[in-house]
């Protein structure tokens, strides 16, 4: 899914202005996915007793 978002984001960046609103949505979705990934990594770290690996 991340690869598809990257392809979409690259296309939006190349073609610019007509796609600004969609570009913002894609960036927001990408940020949400990154936050979710971080949250999952924290939970995995806690589950296996390696919480320090995924802390900021």
DSSP file (Angstrom, degrees, kcal/mol; ACC not computed):
  #  RESIDUE AA STRUCTURE BP1 BP2  ACC     N-H-->O    O-->H-N    N-H-->O    O-->H-N    TCO  KAPPA ALPHA  PHI   PSI    X-CA   Y-CA   Z-CA
    1    1 A X     >        0   0    0      0, 0.0     4,-2.1     0, 0.0     5,-0.2   0.000 360.0 360.0 360.0 -38.4    0.0    0.0    0.0
    2    2 A X  H  >  +     0   0    0      1,-0.2     4,-2.2     2,-0.2     5,-0.1   0.876 360.0  54.4 -62.6 -37.5    2.9    2.4    0.8
    3    3 A X  H  > S+     0   0    0      2,-0.2     4,-2.2     1,-0.2    -1,-0.2   0.900 107.4  50.2 -62.7 -41.0    4.3    1.9   -2.7
    4    4 A X  H  > S+     0   0    0      1,-0.2     4,-2.4     2,-0.2    -1,-0.2   0.913 109.6  50.6 -63.7 -42.1    1.0    2.8   -4.3
    5    5 A X  H  X S+     0   0    0     -4,-2.1     4,-2.8     1,-0.2    -1,-0.2   0.895 109.2  51.7 -63.0 -39.0    0.8    6.0   -2.2
    6    6 A X  H  X S+     0   0    0     -4,-2.2     4,-2.5     2,-0.2    -1,-0.2   0.910 110.1  48.6 -63.8 -41.4    4.4    6.9   -3.2
    7    7 A X  H  X S+     0   0    0     -4,-2.2     4,-2.1     2,-0.2    -2,-0.2   0.909 113.3  47.2 -64.1 -42.0    3.5    6.5   -6.9
    8    8 A X  H  X S+     0   0    0     -4,-2.4     4,-2.6     2,-0.2    -2,-0.2   0.933 112.5  49.5 -64.5 -45.8    0.4    8.6   -6.5
    9    9 A X  H  X S+     0   0    0     -4,-2.8     4,-2.5     1,-0.2    -2,-0.2   0.904 110.2  50.6 -61.3 -42.2    2.3   11.3   -4.6
   10   10 A X  H  X S+     0   0    0     -4,-2.5     4,-2.0     2,-0.2    -1,-0.2   0.921 111.1  48.5 -62.7 -43.2    5.0   11.4   -7.2
   11   11 A X  H  X S+     0   0    0     -4,-2.1     4,-1.8     1,-0.2    -2,-0.2   0.918 111.8  49.4 -61.9 -44.3    2.4   11.8  -10.0
   12   12 A X  H  X S+     0   0    0     -4,-2.6     4,-1.4     1,-0.2     7,-0.2   0.894 110.6  50.3 -63.2 -39.6    0.7   14.6   -8.1
   13   13 A X  H  < S+     0   0    0     -4,-2.5    -1,-0.2     1,-0.2    -2,-0.2   0.863 110.0  51.0 -66.7 -35.1    3.9   16.4   -7.5
   14   14 A X  H  < S+     0   0    0     -4,-2.0    -1,-0.2     1,-0.2    -2,-0.2   0.860 116.6  38.5 -69.7 -35.9    4.9   16.2  -11.2
   15   15 A X  H >< S+     0   0    0     -4,-1.8     3,-0.6     1,-0.2    -1,-0.2   0.546  91.6 175.8-100.0  -7.7    1.5   17.6  -12.4
   16   16 A X  G ><  +     0   0    0     -4,-1.4     3,-2.4     1,-0.2    -1,-0.2  -0.111  46.0  37.7  61.1-127.0    1.1   20.2   -9.7
   17   17 A X  G >  S+     0   0    0      1,-0.3     3,-1.8     2,-0.2     4,-0.3   0.697 107.7  55.6 -45.7 -48.7   -1.6   22.8   -9.4
   18   18 A X  G <  S+     0   0    0     -3,-0.6    -1,-0.3     1,-0.3     3,-0.2   0.729 114.0  44.5 -62.1 -16.3   -4.8   21.0  -10.6
   19   19 A X  G <> S+     0   0    0     -3,-2.4     4,-2.9    -7,-0.2    -1,-0.3   0.145  74.4 115.4-113.6  19.3   -4.2   18.2   -8.0
   20   20 A X  H <> S+     0   0    0     -3,-1.8     4,-2.2     1,-0.2     5,-0.2   0.904  78.9  48.0 -59.1 -44.1   -3.3   20.3   -4.9
   21   21 A X  H  > S+     0   0    0     -4,-0.3     4,-1.8     1,-0.2    -1,-0.2   0.934 115.4  44.7 -63.9 -44.7   -6.4   19.2   -2.9
   22   22 A X  H  > S+     0   0    0      1,-0.2     4,-2.5     2,-0.2    -1,-0.2   0.880 110.0  56.6 -65.2 -37.4   -5.8   15.6   -3.8
   23   23 A X  H  X S+     0   0    0     -4,-2.9     4,-2.4     1,-0.2    -1,-0.2   0.905 105.7  50.3 -60.9 -42.2   -2.1   16.0   -3.0
   24   24 A X  H  X S+     0   0    0     -4,-2.2     4,-2.4     1,-0.2    -1,-0.2   0.898 110.1  50.8 -62.9 -40.0   -3.0   17.2    0.5
   25   25 A X  H  X S+     0   0    0     -4,-1.8     4,-2.6     2,-0.2    -2,-0.2   0.908 110.3  48.7 -63.8 -41.7   -5.2   14.2    1.0
   26   26 A X  H  X S+     0   0    0     -4,-2.5     4,-2.5     2,-0.2    -2,-0.2   0.914 111.5  49.5 -65.4 -42.1   -2.5   11.8   -0.1
   27   27 A X  H  X S+     0   0    0     -4,-2.4     4,-2.3     2,-0.2    -2,-0.2   0.910 111.5  49.3 -62.9 -41.3    0.0   13.5    2.2
   28   28 A X  H  X S+     0   0    0     -4,-2.4     4,-2.3     2,-0.2    -2,-0.2   0.917 111.6  48.7 -63.6 -43.2   -2.4   13.3    5.1
   29   29 A X  H  X S+     0   0    0     -4,-2.6     4,-2.4     1,-0.2    -2,-0.2   0.891 110.5  51.7 -63.7 -39.1   -3.1    9.6    4.4
   30   30 A X  H  X S+     0   0    0     -4,-2.5     4,-2.3     2,-0.2    -2,-0.2   0.910 109.8  49.0 -63.6 -42.6    0.7    9.0    4.2
   31   31 A X  H  X S+     0   0    0     -4,-2.3     4,-2.3     2,-0.2    -2,-0.2   0.898 110.5  51.1 -63.9 -40.4    1.2   10.7    7.6
   32   32 A X  H  X S+     0   0    0     -4,-2.3     4,-2.4     1,-0.2    -2,-0.2   0.902 110.0  49.6 -63.8 -40.6   -1.6    8.6    9.1
   33   33 A X  H  X S+     0   0    0     -4,-2.4     4,-2.6     2,-0.2    -2,-0.2   0.901 109.9  50.9 -65.0 -39.9    0.0    5.4    7.8
   34   34 A X  H  X S+     0   0    0     -4,-2.3     4,-2.3     2,-0.2    -2,-0.2   0.911 111.1  48.3 -63.8 -41.5    3.3    6.4    9.2
   35   35 A X  H  X S+     0   0    0     -4,-2.3     4,-2.3     2,-0.2    -2,-0.2   0.904 112.0  49.3 -64.8 -40.7    1.8    7.1   12.6
   36   36 A X  H  X S+     0   0    0     -4,-2.4     4,-2.5     2,-0.2    -2,-0.2   0.905 109.6  51.8 -64.6 -41.5   -0.1    3.7   12.5
   37   37 A X  H  X S+     0   0    0     -4,-2.6     4,-2.5     2,-0.2    -2,-0.2   0.925 110.2  48.8 -60.1 -44.8    3.1    1.9   11.6
   38   38 A X  H  X S+     0   0    0     -4,-2.3     4,-2.2     1,-0.2    -2,-0.2   0.916 110.9  50.5 -61.3 -43.4    4.9    3.5   14.5
   39   39 A X  H  X S+     0   0    0     -4,-2.3     4,-2.1     1,-0.2    -1,-0.2   0.902 110.8  48.8 -61.9 -42.1    2.1    2.5   16.9
   40   40 A X  H  X S+     0   0    0     -4,-2.5     4,-2.6     2,-0.2    -2,-0.2   0.917 109.9  51.7 -64.2 -43.2    2.2   -1.1   15.6
   41   41 A X  H  X S+     0   0    0     -4,-2.5     4,-2.6     1,-0.2    -2,-0.2   0.886 108.4  52.0 -62.6 -38.1    6.0   -1.2   16.1
   42   42 A X  H  X S+     0   0    0     -4,-2.2     4,-2.4     2,-0.2    -1,-0.2   0.938 111.0  47.0 -60.7 -46.1    5.5    0.1   19.7
   43   43 A X  H  X S+     0   0    0     -4,-2.1     4,-2.4     2,-0.2    -2,-0.2   0.892 112.3  49.4 -64.4 -40.1    3.0   -2.7   20.4
   44   44 A X  H  X S+     0   0    0     -4,-2.6     4,-2.0     2,-0.2     6,-0.2   0.925 110.7  51.0 -64.3 -43.5    5.2   -5.3   18.9
   45   45 A X  H  X>S+     0   0    0     -4,-2.6     5,-3.1     1,-0.2     4,-0.5   0.905 111.4  47.5 -59.8 -42.2    8.1   -4.1   20.9
   46   46 A X  H ><5S+     0   0    0     -4,-2.4     3,-0.7     3,-0.2    -1,-0.2   0.903 110.4  52.9 -64.9 -40.4    6.1   -4.2   24.1
   47   47 A X  H 3<5S+     0   0    0     -4,-2.4    -2,-0.2     1,-0.2    -1,-0.2   0.836 116.1  37.9 -66.3 -33.5    4.8   -7.7   23.2
   48   48 A X  H 3<5S-     0   0    0     -4,-2.0    -1,-0.2    -5,-0.1    -2,-0.2   0.383 115.4-110.6-100.9   4.9    8.3   -9.1   22.7
   49   49 A X  T <<5S+     0   0    0     -3,-0.7    -3,-0.2    -4,-0.5     3,-0.1   0.748  89.2 109.7  78.2  23.0    9.9   -7.2   25.5
   50   50 A X    > < +     0   0    0     -5,-3.1     3,-1.2    -6,-0.2     4,-0.4  -0.383  26.0 144.8-125.6  53.1   12.0   -4.9   23.3
   51   51 A X  G >   +     0   0    0     -6,-0.3     3,-0.9     1,-0.3     4,-0.2   0.772  63.9  67.0 -66.3 -26.5   10.2   -1.6   23.8
   52   52 A X  G >  S+     0   0    0      1,-0.2     3,-0.8     2,-0.2    -1,-0.3   0.764  87.9  68.6 -66.9 -25.1   13.4    0.5   23.6
   53   53 A X  G <  S+     0   0    0     -3,-1.2    -1,-0.2     1,-0.2    -2,-0.2   0.826 107.9  34.9 -62.6 -32.1   13.8   -0.4   19.9
   54   54 A X  G <  S+     0   0    0     -3,-0.9    -1,-0.2    -4,-0.4     2,-0.2   0.221  90.9 108.7-114.4  14.8   10.8    1.6   18.9
   55   55 A X    <         0   0    0     -3,-0.8    -3,-0.0    -4,-0.2   -17,-0.0  -0.618 360.0 360.0 -89.6 153.0   10.8    4.6   21.2
   56   56 A X              0   0    0     -2,-0.2    -1,-0.1     0, 0.0    -4,-0.1   0.469 360.0 360.0 -72.1 360.0   11.8    8.1   20.1
